[in-house]
Amino acid sequence: MTNTTVTARATDGIARRARRRSTALGLLAWVVGLGFCLPAGWMLLTSFHSEQDAAANPPALGAALTLDGYRSFFERGGDGPWPPLINSATAAVLSTVLVLLLALPAAYALSIRPVRKWTDVMFFFLSTKMLPVVAGLLPVYLFARNTGLLDNIWLLVLLYTSMNLPIAVWMMQSFLADVPVSIIEAARVDGARLPTVLGRVVAPIAGPGIAATALICFIFSWNELLFAGVLTGVVAQTAPVFLTGFVTSEGLFLAQLCAASVVVSLPVLAAGYAAQDKLVQGLSLGAVK
């Protein structure tokens, strides 16, 4: 047996072991992924069951499917779920737009035109997220009560903007750090001012990162419950607060709650699906030099 044959067999053995390892890791990834999707699938299936079948123990997997949960959800109250959904969309969209308008120039100053001791500034932004949210609840409530802003959607817009701004600056600082400085200098030589540089040069290049930041801020704002539950009542009630109404003294309306959760989750899923390409590019931006 020649050395060439021995080497070829050894190479084939290594390749087979690598393929088996890759297959095993692929199967493991599928199992883990399906495990994460199982609760969402169970919620979707339960939303099509009646209240009796949804509350059955053990669960009735083969129970008849019905749309009663969705009918009850859309018929709940006088105007149905539309005012809370509109309030959530208003607060999430407006706060996300404000966050992007404030975070883009801040990230530009911290990455492309760094200020002195910029690392201390970044630590300050991060330190604002270390305070438990509930610790600031009472001061915010007293401020809202004394200024007449209770049950006001604009207060939620302001709060969500301030809550998401630190994480947005952190994310966009890393994204803008990969923007070629030479392109910005060429634009400035041509007479472009800072707003033009940010809007027509930096933003298109860092578009995937900005999209990823916007989606994350939108999700955080859409799902926020603590401040919305305390600071709103009827006029500015958001969708997460509306969902808590399905847990009553009469019991838990599980099928209706699952149907409501599916409907409330659809805007986030739609936004994620629409921005999935930008999201993947943004989250991987800067990972490989």
SVG drawing of the C-alpha trace seen along z (x, -y; Angstrom):
<svg xmlns="http://www.w3.org/2000/svg" viewBox="-70 -74 74 76">
<polyline fill="none" stroke="black" stroke-width="0.4" points="0.0,0.0 1.5,-3.2 1.7,-6.4 -0.7,-8.1 -3.4,-5.4 -3.0,-5.8 -3.3,-9.5 -6.4,-9.3 -8.1,-6.9 -7.2,-9.1 -8.6,-12.2 -11.8,-10.3 -12.2,-9.2 -11.8,-12.8 -14.3,-14.0 -16.9,-11.4 -16.5,-12.3 -16.9,-16.0 -20.1,-15.2 -21.5,-13.2 -20.7,-15.9 -22.3,-18.5 -25.4,-16.4 -25.7,-15.8 -25.3,-19.5 -27.9,-20.4 -30.4,-18.0 -29.7,-19.4 -30.3,-22.9 -33.6,-21.8 -34.7,-20.2 -33.8,-23.3 -35.5,-25.6 -38.7,-23.5 -38.5,-23.6 -38.5,-27.4 -41.4,-27.4 -43.5,-24.9 -45.1,-27.4 -46.1,-29.7 -47.5,-26.8 -49.4,-25.6 -50.8,-29.1 -51.9,-29.3 -53.7,-25.9 -55.4,-26.8 -56.7,-30.0 -58.8,-27.8 -60.4,-25.8 -63.4,-26.4 -63.0,-27.5 -64.0,-24.1 -61.4,-22.3 -58.7,-24.9 -59.2,-24.4 -59.2,-20.5 -56.6,-18.6 -55.0,-16.8 -55.2,-19.0 -57.6,-18.0 -55.3,-17.9 -58.0,-16.5 -60.7,-18.9 -62.9,-20.6 -61.5,-23.9 -63.6,-27.1 -63.2,-30.8 -65.2,-31.7 -62.0,-33.0 -61.3,-35.5 -65.0,-36.5 -65.0,-37.2 -61.8,-39.1 -62.9,-41.4 -66.4,-41.9 -65.0,-42.6 -66.0,-46.0 -67.7,-48.8 -65.0,-49.4 -63.2,-46.1 -59.4,-45.9 -58.8,-48.7 -58.2,-51.6 -55.5,-49.7 -53.9,-48.5 -53.9,-52.0 -52.4,-53.3 -49.7,-50.7 -48.9,-51.4 -48.8,-55.1 -46.5,-54.9 -44.2,-52.3 -43.8,-54.0 -43.4,-57.5 -41.0,-56.6 -38.9,-54.5 -38.7,-57.4 -37.6,-59.8 -35.0,-57.3 -33.5,-57.0 -33.4,-60.8 -31.6,-61.2 -29.4,-58.1 -28.0,-58.6 -26.2,-61.9 -25.1,-60.6 -23.7,-57.5 -22.0,-59.6 -20.3,-61.7 -19.2,-58.6 -17.8,-56.6 -16.9,-58.6 -16.2,-61.9 -15.4,-60.6 -15.7,-63.1 -13.2,-63.1 -13.5,-60.2 -16.1,-58.6 -15.8,-55.3 -17.1,-57.1 -20.0,-58.3 -20.9,-54.8 -20.7,-53.6 -23.1,-56.3 -25.6,-55.2 -25.2,-51.6 -25.6,-52.6 -29.1,-54.0 -30.2,-50.4 -28.9,-49.1 -31.6,-50.8 -34.6,-48.5 -37.6,-49.9 -39.9,-49.5 -37.6,-51.8 -38.6,-54.7 -42.2,-53.9 -43.4,-56.0 -41.5,-59.2 -42.8,-59.0 -46.4,-58.4 -46.2,-61.4 -44.8,-63.5 -47.6,-62.4 -50.3,-63.0 -49.1,-66.5 -48.7,-67.5 -52.0,-66.0 -50.4,-63.5 -52.0,-60.3 -53.8,-58.3 -52.0,-60.2 -50.4,-58.5 -47.8,-61.2 -46.3,-60.4 -45.7,-56.8 -44.1,-58.1 -41.7,-60.2 -41.0,-57.3 -40.4,-54.7 -38.0,-57.1 -36.0,-57.6 -36.0,-53.9 -34.8,-52.8 -32.4,-55.6 -29.4,-54.1 -29.6,-50.7 -30.1,-52.4 -27.0,-54.5 -25.0,-51.4 -26.1,-49.5 -25.7,-52.2 -22.3,-53.2 -20.9,-49.8 -22.7,-50.0 -21.4,-53.5 -17.9,-52.6 -17.7,-50.5 -18.6,-53.4 -15.6,-54.4 -14.4,-57.8 -13.0,-58.6 -16.5,-58.8 -17.6,-61.2 -14.6,-63.4 -15.2,-63.4 -18.8,-64.6 -17.6,-67.3 -15.0,-68.5 -17.9,-68.8 -19.6,-71.2 -22.1,-68.8 -23.2,-69.9 -23.8,-67.5 -27.5,-66.9 -26.7,-66.0 -23.9,-63.8 -26.1,-61.9 -29.1,-61.6 -27.5,-61.0 -24.1,-59.3 -24.1,-57.7 -27.8,-56.5 -27.7,-54.6 -24.5,-52.8 -25.6,-51.9 -29.1,-51.1 -29.1,-47.5 -27.9,-48.5 -30.5,-51.2 -33.2,-48.8 -32.1,-46.3 -32.1,-49.0 -35.5,-50.3 -37.0,-46.8 -35.7,-46.1 -36.9,-49.5 -40.3,-48.9 -40.6,-45.4 -39.5,-46.8 -42.1,-49.6 -44.9,-47.4 -44.4,-44.8 -44.0,-47.2 -46.5,-46.6 -45.4,-48.0 -45.5,-51.7 -48.5,-51.3 -50.4,-49.4 -49.8,-52.0 -49.9,-55.3 -52.9,-54.5 -56.5,-53.9 -59.0,-53.8 -58.0,-56.5 -54.3,-55.6 -54.6,-51.9 -52.2,-49.8 -52.5,-46.3 -50.5,-44.5 -52.7,-46.2 -55.8,-45.1 -54.6,-41.5 -54.6,-41.5 -58.4,-42.1 -58.8,-38.4 -57.7,-37.4 -60.7,-38.2 -62.3,-37.2 -64.5,-34.8 -61.4,-32.9 -59.0,-32.7 -60.5,-32.8 -57.6,-30.8 -58.9,-30.5 -59.7,-34.2 -56.4,-35.1 -54.5,-33.0 -56.5,-34.5 -55.8,-38.0 -52.1,-37.1 -51.9,-35.9 -53.5,-39.1 -51.3,-41.3 -48.2,-39.5 -49.0,-39.8 -47.7,-43.4 -44.3,-42.5 -44.1,-39.3 -45.0,-41.3 -42.4,-44.0 -39.8,-41.3 -40.7,-39.4 -40.6,-42.6 -37.2,-43.6 -35.6,-40.2 -33.0,-40.8 -32.0,-44.1 -32.1,-42.6 -29.7,-39.8 -27.3,-42.2 -27.6,-44.6 -27.0,-42.1 -24.0,-40.7 -22.6,-44.1 -19.1,-44.4 -18.8,-40.7 -16.2,-40.0 -13.6,-42.6"/>
</svg>
